[in-house]
Amino acid sequence: MSLALPLFAVTPVTAAAQVLAQQPGDGDNGGQGEDFGKSSPVGLFVLILFLIAVAFLIRSMTKHLKRVPASFDEPDAPAAPAAAEAPGEALAEPKAAESRQEKTDHGS
């Protein structure tokens, strides 16, 4: 996306940008003194604390991930509960098998 300025606004905007971008000429560096950008022992201590905290978080995460099952699919139900769900069908099948066997025994 580009910024399209009307022709009459180009000169004032450009002049304002040049004025605002200038460094002050009185020797003030904008708060950037001699020690600007140098770290202190407190910064090193905080960095070490963060690294230790991250190490403990990684350790805890790996422990929790080891407890996660390989699959969240429910295991296949055994045959006994399926028969208990439909007791009428389970009883009808053996009777039908017995009647078929009796017919073959009598026929021979």
HUWO-V773584 format. One record per pair of residues at least 4 apart in sequence whose ideal C-beta (glycine too) atoms are under 8 Angstrom apart, sorted by the first residue. I is the first residue (numbers start at 1). GAP is how many residues later the second one is. If there is no record, write none. Layout:
I;GAP + I;GAP
//
This chain:
5;4 + 5;5 + 5;8 + 6;4 + 9;4 + 10;4 + 11;4 + 12;4 + 13;4 + 14;4 + 15;4 + 16;4 + 17;4 + 18;4 + 23;7 + 24;4 + 24;6 + 29;4 + 29;7 + 31;5 + 32;4 + 32;5 + 39;4 + 39;5 + 40;4 + 41;4 + 42;4 + 43;4 + 44;4 + 45;4 + 46;4 + 47;4 + 48;4 + 49;4 + 50;4 + 51;4 + 52;4 + 53;4 + 54;4 + 55;4 + 56;4 + 57;4 + 58;4 + 59;4 + 60;4 + 61;4 + 62;4 + 63;4 + 64;4 + 77;4 + 77;5 + 78;4 + 79;4 + 80;4 + 81;4 + 82;4 + 83;4 + 83;7 + 86;4 + 87;4 + 88;4 + 89;4 + 90;4 + 91;4 + 92;4 + 93;4 + 94;4 + 95;4 + 96;4 + 97;4 + 98;4 + 99;4 + 100;4 + 101;4 + 102;4 + 103;4 + 104;4
//
